[in-house]
Amino acid sequence: MPPPPMVRLRKTSAIALPAGGLPLPEPGRRVPLSPFDAYWVTLPPVRRVFLYRSPPSLLPFTDVVAALRSSLERVLPAFHPFAGVLTSSPDSQELSIVLPDGEGACSVALIEAETDLEFDRLVEEYDEEALRQLAPDIRRDELPAPVMAAQVGPKQDAARERERHLSRRTFTFAASAVQRLKQRLAAAVNTCMPPSTFAAMAAHGWVSIARARGFTDDALVFAVFLADCRAHMSPPVPGAYVGNCLALCTASLSGSQLAGPDGPPMALLAIQEAVAEVKRDPLGDRVRWCTKFAAIPPGRAVILAGSPWFPAYGVDFGFGRPARVELASMNHDGEMVLVAGRERGSVQASVAIAADKMTVFRGMFELECDRASAMPVS
C-alpha cells in the first residue's frame, strides 16, 4: 500500500470576482493567449511554496486563512485573468482565458490543508514529495482548466523520510561571493566589464553540473534557459501586458570543453552569445523552440531556470519575509533554479542532480565562490 499523504486537505473554497455584470478593465472577459503563452500550456504549471515562521503574536489558523481570503478578494479584481479558465476554440484553434459572467463563475480556489511535517526540516532540506503536496494541484490534462489556485496550511510536529533518486540542495551565494565570481569570469575572458549576475551564475552552474556528471567526451552538453524579451520586441510590449514574453535559448559546448581549464570562460561567452542572439531577433527562432529542445540527446541538457532578480523573499503576507522559498517540482537530473536571495544582493540557487553526483557537484559549485553557504539535504 502507498504511504499515507503528508498533507491532508481540510476545505476548499472559491474566491470569486464580484458579480453584477460590471465591465472588467482591460483585457476584459476574454484574454487571447499570445504565442509566448500558448507554448507553456502543455507543460506543468509553476508551483512555488513559501514557508513562513509563525509570528510572535501567533494567530489561530482560522484567522490566518480569513486574512488571506480577504486579501485575495481585494486584489483579485485587479488581476482578474487569474480567476478565469483556460479554454480552446475548435473553430479558431486559439487558446484563451475566459471569464464568464454570472454569480461565482470566475474564481480562484483557496485550499486549506494540514500537515505532520516538521517546519525546520522543510526549511533546511529539499523534500520533493513534501513540497509537491504543499502546493495546490492544478490539472491541465484537458481543457477548460483553472489558471490559478492557492493552498495554505499550518505546521505540526512530526516528519517522514522518503527515498529519492535525485538529490536537491539549496545554495545561497552572498553578494560578495557573486561579485568575486563575476570578477574572476571577467578576468578570464579579458574584459573589464563584469558579466550579468545571470550569465555568471548560469555559466558556473552549467560547468559545475557537466563536470559533476562526468561529461569529458566530445559530445555536446546543452545549457537551456529562458530570456525575457519585453525590452526587445518591436512594436514594444504594452505596459499592461501580464502574459509571458520569454524566448527559449540554448548554448552548447562539448563535454571536453566544459571539463577543460577554459570551461568557465567558454561557458560564459556561449551564454552571452545566446542572449545576444535573442535580443537581435526575439522571435527569429520561435518555430524551432519545441524541436530544438526535443532534439537534445537524453541526459545532455542542463536546465537553468528562474532569475537572480526574482524577488521571492519579498513576498510578505503580513508574516514577515519567508523563511524559505522553493519550486515544488524540480525533476530533471541537472537542473538549477535561481531567485534573489533573502539578503540584499545574494542569490539562491536550488540544484537537482543524481544523488551519487551531489557530493562532487557541491565541491565544485562552492569552491568557485569561497564556500558559499549551503543548506544540506539527506
Residue, then its C-alpha position, 0 to 999 in steps of 0.5 A: m500500500p502507498p504511504p499515507p499523504m503528508v498533507r491532508l486537505r481540510k476545505t476548499s473554497a472559491i474566491a470569486l470576482p464580484a458579480g453584477g455584470l460590471p465591465l472588467p478593465e482591460p483585457g476584459r472577459r476574454v484574454p487571447l493567449s499570445p504565442f509566448d503563452a500558448y507554448w507553456v500550456t502543455l507543460p506543468p504549471v509553476r508551483r512555488v511554496f513559501l514557508y513562513r515562521s509563525p509570528p510572535s503574536l501567533l494567530p489561530f489558523t482560522d484567522v490566518v486563512a480569513a486574512l488571506r481570503s480577504s486579501l485575495e478578494r481585494v486584489l483579485p479584481a485587479f488581476h482578474p485573468f487569474a480567476g478565469v479558465l483556460t479554454s480552446s476554440p475548435d473553430s479558431q484553434e486559439l487558446s484563451i482565458v475566459l471569464p464568464d459572467g454570472e454569480g461565482a463563475c470566475s474564481v480562484a480556489l483557496i485550499e486549506a490543508e494540514t500537515d505532520l511535517e516538521f517546519d525546520r526540516l522543510v526549511e533546511e532540506y529539499d523534500e520533493e514529495a513534501l513540497r509537491q503536496l504543499a502546493p495546490d494541484i492544478r490539472r491541465d490534462e484537458l481543457p477548460a482548466p483553472v489558471m490559478a489556485a492557492q493552498v495554505g496550511p499550518k505546521q505540526d510536529a512530526a516528519r517522514e523520510r522518503e527515498r529519492h533518486l535525485s538529490r536537491r540542495t539549496f545554495t545561497f551565494a552572498a553578494s560578495a561571493v557573486q561579485r568575486l565570481k563575476q570578477r574572476l569570469a571577467a578576468a578570464v575572458n579579458t574584459c573589464m566589464p563584469p558579466s550579468t549576475f545571470a550569465a555568471m551564475a548560469a555559466h558556473g552552474w552549467v560547468s559545475i553540473a557537466r563536470a559533476r556528471g562526468f561529461t569529458d567526451d566530445a559530445l555536446v552538453f546543452a545549457v537551456f534557459l529562458a530570456d525575457c524579451r519585453a525590452h526587445m520586441s518591436p512594436p514594444v510590449p504594452g505596459a499592461y501586458v501580464g502574459n509571458c514574453l520569454a524566448l527559449c535559448t540554448a548554448s552548447l559546448s562539448g563535454s571536453q570543453l566544459a571539463g577543460p581549464d577554459g570551461p568557465p570562460m567558454a561557458l560564459l561567452a556561449i551564454q552571452e552569445a545566446v542572449a545576444e542572439v535573442k535580443r537581435d531577433p526575439l522571435g527569429d527562432r520561435v518555430r524551432w523552440c519545441t524541436k530544438f529542445a526535443a532534439i537534445p540527446p537524453g541526459r545532455a541538457v542542463i536546465l537553468a531556470g528562474s532569475p537572480w532578480f526574482p524577488a521571492y523573499g519579498v513576498d510578505f503576507g503580513f508574516g514577515r519575509p519567508a523563511r524559505v522559498e522553493l519550486a515544488s517540482m524540480n525533476h530533471d537530473g541537472e537542473m538549477v533554479l535561481v531567485a534573489g536571495r533573502e539578503r540584499g544582493s545574494v542569490q539562491a540557487s536550488v540544484a537537482i542532480a543524481a544523488d551519487k553526483m551531489t557530493v562532487f557537484r557541491g565541491m565544485f559549485e562552492l569552491e568557485c565562490d569561497r564556500a558559499s553557504a549551503m543548506p544540506v539535504s539527506 
